[in-house]
């Protein structure tokens, strides 16, 4: 049974393994207690935490190991496969796909709480270093093309494959803005939504006034840039893959917003599969058509290559441990270059130099840093 007040027992080691007790304070009357508990942030975080701690493949706890590695290597990024979440709790995965902007912050909070409960870190370290885990999402099911990004999918999670054609410089994006009134020195804190969204400063000071105190003038706020909180942000442009473009048409593109630890995860020319939130942004349109919005993707996860799977579910773009060992063995073969050259058009006699050139074009070189500080890129023209 649900109690009327929140009950917490810090002395219990497994307090998060049972039910969550909370007070609905009269809200959601008529829908019942069950409906209120499903939409409760505490209940949602508990389900995410159970997934991270309990999901396993065979005898391996997948996300426990990933969480331990993320904390230990100080690379606070946790990649979640949506297919795994569907296997664990289909309803929770459906809510995440329908309302990602609401559920992702709860997921990231649950990931940090799980790391503390599993003793991978402690609350004092989290508070001192302001640790935060970024949860990224990937999926291999139901990818859509850029042409299929319609209005019905706004604010929902979509998976789009394509070719990255341009990336911008990494910039600082404010997530929390502090503004100070120049007249009364009142400080106002305003959150900024993710993506290309911005914040508008209020035109009037909202501080409570004393009797007969004159109001502050219009537009009194100045941004306190030294107190604002920032994250890294980058803009990408994704283009349709050539095989997905209908005959006789030009390939379409879509803008993407990438932030935090996903910046610089891909370079122009890479084939990627992007999972993100389909969002919309306003642009200055002649004629004042304020209702027109341009779609863009708020990136939640990136995978290199177009993820494809066999009928048995095996990945065709990710290598198994046995395949990686075979590649390492091949790299130790002193005659590997000759074998590669001979495997290019073996039915054509001669043209050895052309075959060598074609083989070299299939591989990238190693980036070199010379003693004088000069750098040589590994790509071959």
N, C-alpha and C positions, 0 to 999 in steps of 0.2 A: 504494500500500500504506500501511496505517496503522502508524506507528511506535509504540514502547512508551512514549515520553515526549512531552510537549508540546514543539513546536518553534515558536519565534517569531523572526521576523527583522524588527526594527523598521526596518531600512534599506530594505526593499522597499516601494515605494509601493503596489503592488497585492497586498499579502499576503493581503487578505481575499477576493480574487477566486477563489482556488483551493480546495483541500480543507482540511479542518480535521483536524489530527493531535492525537490525545489518547490517554490510557491508560484502559482500562476497569477496570484493577486487579482483574481476576478477576470483575467483576460481570457479570450477565446471561449466565453460562456456559450453553451449550446452545442459546441463541437466536441466536448468531452475531454477528459484528461489525456487520453491517448494521442489525440491530435495535437495538444499543446506540447507533449513531450517530444514528438517527432521534430517539431520546428524549433525546439529549444537549442540555443548554441551549446550549452553544456552537454546535452545528449549527443549532438552532432560531433563535438570534439571527442567524446568518449568513444564513439563508433570509429572515428579515424584512428584514435590511439590503439584501439583493439586490432584494427587492420594492420597497423605498423608492427605491433608486437606479436600478432598471432598468425599472419599469412605466411605460408610456407609451401615450397615445392619439394615433395618428397620429405626428406629429413632436414632440409635447409630452410632456416628462417630468413627469407630473402631481404626484407627491409630492416631487420635487426642488424644484419651484417653491413648493409649499405649505410645505415645510420651510424654505426660504429666507425666505419671508414671515413664518413663525412666529418665527424667530430675529431677523430684522431689525426686526419691529414689537414684539418683546418680549411677544408673545402666545403663550405656549408651549403651544399646543393644536393637535393634528394629527388631523383627521377622516379616518378610513379607511372607504372603501366596501367592505363585505364582498364585494360582487359583483366588484370589481376583484381582490381577493385570490383569489377562486375562479378567475378567468380566468388569473391568474398561476400559482397552485399550488393545485389543488383539495384535495390531501391536507393541506397546511398550513392551509388555511381550515377543513377539517373538524376538525383537531385544536384549532384556536382556538375553534370553536363548542362542542366537547365539553368542553374544559378551559380555560375563559377565565381563571380565577383563577391558573392556572399560567403561561399564555402571555402575558397582558397585561403583567406586569412585564418580561418578556423583550423584548416589542415596544417598550416605552418605552425600555429600555436601548439597543436596536438603533437607535431613532430618534435618540437623542443621539449615538451612535457614528457614525451616518451623517452627521449635521450636522458633526461634527468632521472626518471623512474628506473631506467635500466642501468643507471650508474655510469653512463658514458661521460657525464659532466655533472656539475652541481649547480645549485641555484646561485651561490655566491659568484661563481665564474660567469654565469649567464648575465647577472646584474652588472658585474664589474666591467666586462668586455662588451656588453650590449650584443650578445650573440643572437643571431636569427638564422633560421634555416629557410632557404628558398625551395619551395616545392614546385617541380616542373612536371608537366603531364605529357605523355606520349601515348599514341594509339595506332594500331595497324588496321583497324576495322572501319569500313565505310568512309574512305577518303573521298573528297569531292574536288571538283575543279574550280578554278576561279570563276568560271562562267556560271556555276551553280550556287554561288554565294548570293542568296536572295534575301529580301526583307524579313522573311519568316525565321531566319537564323540569327538575327541581331541579338546580341548579348548571350549567345549560346556558344558552346565549344564546337569547333570544326577542325578537321584535319585536311590540309591542302598540300599536295606535292608540287614541286616546281623547281625552277632554276633561279638562283640568286644572281641578280644582275648589277646591283649597286648597294653599297653600304656607306653610311655617313661616319663622320668622326664621333667619338664618344663624348657625350655632353653630360652636364649635371642637371638632373631633373629634381625639382623640389617636391617632396612628399608632404611636408608640413611647413606652412608659412607663418612667420611671426611679423605682425605689422604694429607700428606704434603711432599713436596720435601725436602730431606735432604740437598740439595746443595743450592737452591735459596729460600727456605721457602715458595714456592708457594703452596697454599691450593686448592685442587680440591674436588668437591662434586659429588658423584655418587649415583644414586638411585639403590635400589636392588628390584628385582621383588619378589612377594609373592611366597609361597610354598617352595620347596627345591632349588629354583634358588639361585645362588650366584653372586658375582661380581668379575671381573678380573681387577687388577690394571694395568694401562698402563705402558709400559716398558720405555717410554720416557716422559720427561717433556714437556708439550704443552704451556708453558708460552711464550708470545711474546718476542723476543730477540732484544736487542739493537745492532747497528752495531759493528762488531768485538767482540761481547760478546761470549765467549766459551759456547758450549752446556753443559747441565747437563749430567752426566754419565747415563748408562743404569740402569734400575730398581731403580730409586731414591726415590720412594714413600714409606712412612711408614704410617700406619693407625693411626689416632688420636682417640683412642677408647673412650676417655672422651667426645668427641663432637658428636660421632655417635648417631643416634636415633634407639631405639630398641622397639620390641614388644615381648610378650610372645609367644612361639611356642612349640608345642608338636607333637609327632609322634604316630599315632595309627595304628593298624593292624586289618582289618576287614575280617571276614571269612564268606563264604556262610552259610546260614541257612541249617540245615540238610534236611529239606523237599524240598530244591531247588537243592540238589545234585543228579545227575542222578545215577541210580543203578549201583553199581560196580565201581564208580569213587571216587577219593579223593576230599574233599572240597578245593576250591581255596581261595586264600587270595589276598588282595590288601593293599598297604601302603597308609596312609592318612596324610596330613599335616593340623594341627589345630592351629589357632593363636588367639591372643588377648583374648576376653572374652569367647571364646568357649573352652579354655583349661580346663581340669578336669570336663567337663560336663557329662562324662560317665566313667564307670569303666569296667575293663575286666569282661566278662560274661554277660554284658547287651545286650539285643536285641535293636538295633537302626535302624532308617531309616535316612540315610545320604544324604544330597543334596550338591553337590560340582561340581567343574570344573574338568573335566578329563584332566590331564596334563601329560607330559612325562618328564623323566629325564634321563640323560646319566649315564652309569655305566662303570667301567673299565672292558672291555671284552677282553679276550685273542685273539690275532690275529689282534687287531686294528680295530674292526668293529665299526667305529664311527657312522654309520647310525642306529645302533640298539638303541632303546630307551625303557625304562621301564615305563609303565603307573602307575600313582598314582592319588589320589583324593586330590584336594585342597578344604577342607571342607568349605561350606558356611552356613550350618545349620544342626542341629541334633535334631531328635525327638526320644524319647524313645518308644520302641515297634514298631511293624510293623503296620503302619497305614492302617486300613481297614475301609471301609464305607459300609453302607447299600444301597439298591437301591434308598432310599430317600435322600442319601447324609449324613446321620447321622454317626458320628464317632463311631467306635467300640472300640477304644483304649483310648478315652478321655471321662471323666465323665461329665455329666451335673450337673447343680446346684442342682437339685432335688436328683440325686444319691449321691452327696457329703453330702447333709443334711441327707439322709438315713444312710450313713455310720457313720456319727457323732452320730446319734441316736443309732445305733448298738453299738458303742464304750462305751456308757453309760450303757449298759445292764450288770448287775453283773453276769448273767449266760451265757455270750457270749462264754466263753471257753467250757462249757459243750455242748452248741449247735454246736460249731465247731467240737468237738470231735465226737459227735453223727452223724454228717453229713458225716463222712468219712466211706465209705463202710457200709451203714446202713443195708444192707442185710446179713452181716456177723455177727454172734453172738459172743460176747466176744472179746478177743484180745484188751482190752481197752488201754493197754500200747502202743501197736503198733499203734493204731489209734491216740493216743496223739502224738507219735513221728512223724507220717506222717503229722499231722496238723501243728506241730511246724516247719517242714521243708518247709511248704508253706509260712511261714512268716519270716520276718527278725526282729531281735531284735533292741533295742535302744542302740546307742553308749554311753558309760558311761566314765566319767572322775572322777577318785577317788581323795580324798583329798591330797594324796602324789604325785599327778602328773601322776600316771599311767593311761593308757587308755585301756578300754576293748572294742573290736569291737563288733558290733551288729550281725554279721553273725554267723550262727550256722553251725558247721561242720556236 
